[in-house]
Amino acid sequence: MLYDLISRHQIGSIHKRRLRTKGEQMLNGEARCHWRRMVVAGAFAALAGSAAFAKDSPTSIKEAEQYLAQGNFKAAEIELRNAIREAPQDPVLRARLAEVYLQLGDVLSAEREARAARERNGKEADYLPVLADALLRQGKFANLIDSVQPGNRDAVLESKVRTALAIAASGLRDPAKAETLLKEAIKLDSGAARPKLLFAR
């Protein structure tokens, strides 16, 4: 059933379902590695442009870039926090820190920093996927649907948004809406694996 899609996002006493086959385990592992590489690459590129907003802390930004390239998220967190102390209104730094927190499993801090990036008029592509994932991992399905609506965004970004909204709809026991959103996500970005995998289940 489509409702099964949300099991990995629920917290508390709800446990993750066992993967059915070794092939599925490998596929999920590859997806996690791919997302990790995307976070590192995106954070590295954005931080390079963010130096102009944090002129007083170039050392922190440079070191954060190095740690992100190495996959050392804990060290990157420290350097990004140092950079934010010098440039608290920089939405790019906030969004990058949100991504790092998500990788570290600190979903509350990831949500906080993603919202901070939003409040500072950051680019949706920088913070919206992180905000959506952070809310899903906390089981805040209604909150996500209230906070983020479908729109006329870049096709790749909008596909991610509708995929997240589909999972939230499924969590709220609305499989028809979830199915519609997944179909839309696939149509928007035919190369996206996540909505296809979810729809197939």
N, C-alpha and C positions, 0 to 999 in steps of 0.2 A: 504493500500500500504506500501511497505517496507520503503518508504521515511518518513513515519510517525514516524519511530523509532527515528529520530534525534531531534524531537521537544523539548524534555526535555533538550537538550544540547545547544540549541541556546539561544542567549542573545539579549538584546535590546528590540525591539518591539514585538518579537515573544514570545508568551505566551505558557505555558505548556497546553497540552490538558487535558481535564477532564477525569478522569478514568471512565471506563464504568460501573463497578459494584463495590459493596462493597467488594466482594471477591478479586477483583483486587487491591483495595486500601490496603487491609490487606496484600496481597502478596508483594506489593511494600514496605510497611512498614517493613515487616519482612526482606526483602532484605537489606534495609538501616540499620537495627539493626545488621544484620549479618556482613555487611561491617564494621560497627563501631567497633564490637567486634574483627574483624580480624585486624583492624588497631591498636587497643589497644594492642592486644596480640603480634603482630609482632613487634611493636615499643618497647614494654617492653623487649622482648627477645633479640632484637638486641642491645638495649642500654646496657644491662648487659655485652655483649661482647665488647662494644665500650669503656668501661672504660680504657682499656689498651692504647687507642689512646689519651685519655684526662686525663693524670695522674694528671695534675694540677687543675682539676675541678671535683673531685669525688662528692662533695656535690651537684653541679648542676645536675649531671647525676642521682644521687640517688633520688633527689627531683623530677626530670622529670619523673622517673619511677613511683614514687608514684602518681603523678598527672595523668599520663596516665592510671594507673590502676583504678583511680577514675572517669575517663572520663572528667577530668578538662583540656581541651585542651588549654585554654588561659594561664593558669599557666604553663603548660608543655612547651608552646611556649617560655615563658620568660626564663625558666631554660635551654632549649635547645640552645637558642641564647647565653646565658652566657657560656655554654659549648663550643660552636663553637668559641667564642672569644679566648678561650684558645687552641683550636685545630681546626683551620680553614680548614685544609686539610683532616679532617676525613669525608669520604663519607657516613659513616653510620649515623652520626649525621645530615648531610645534608638531607639524605633521610627521616629520621624520622621527621625532621622539615617540610619537604615538605608534609608528610602525615598529620601532625597536621594542617598545613595551609589549606589543602584540606577540612578537617573536619570543619574548621572555615569559610569556604566559600571564602577564599582569594586565588583565582585560579592563579592570577598573581605571587604571592609569592610562591605558590606551584610549579608552572612551573619553576621559577627561582632556587629554591633549588633542585628540581629534576635534572635540568640540571647541577647544581653545583656538585651533587653526580656523575653524569655521567662523567663530566670532570675530576673528581678525581678518576676515574677507580673503581667506586663502583659496587657492584653486581647488575645485571639487575633486579633480583627479588625484590630488595629493592626499586628501583626508577622508573622502567619502567611503572608499572601499574598506579602510581601516575602521572607521566608525561603525559601518554595517557589520563587519566581522566581530567587533568587540561586543556589540549589542546581541548578536546571535549567540555568541559563546556564553553570555549571561542569561540566555533565555528571555531576553526583553523583546519579544516579538511585537507586541502592541506598540511599544516605544519606538521601534524601528519604523513601523508603518506610519506612525504619527510624525516622525522626524524627517523621513525621506519619502518623496513621492516620485513616481515615474515622470520623466521629462524629455526634452529634446536635446539631450547631451550628445557628446561624441559617442558613436555607436559602440565602441569597445567598453567605455565607462558605463554607458546605459545598460549594456548587457549584464555587467557585474551587478549593477543596482537592482535590476529586475530579478536576477538569480537570487540575490539576498532577500528581496521582498517575497519571492516564491517560497523560500524556506520559512520565512516568518509567517506567511499565510498558512502553510502546512502546519506549523506549530500551533496556530490558532484554529486548527481543524476546519480549514476551508480549502479542501483539495481541488475544487474546480478553479478557484482563483489562482492557486499555486501552479496548476497545469497550464493555465493561460499565460501566466508570467514567464514560465520556463520556455514555452513556445516562442514568445516574443524575444526572450533573451537569445535563443538559438538563431532566430531570424536576424537579429541585430549583429551578431558576431558568430558566423558559422564555424569559425575556427576555435571557439571557446569549448574546452573539454568539460568544464564543470557542469553547465546546465544540461549537456547531453547525457552525462552520467546520471545526474539526478532524475532526468526525465525517463531514462531507460528503466529505472527502478519503480 
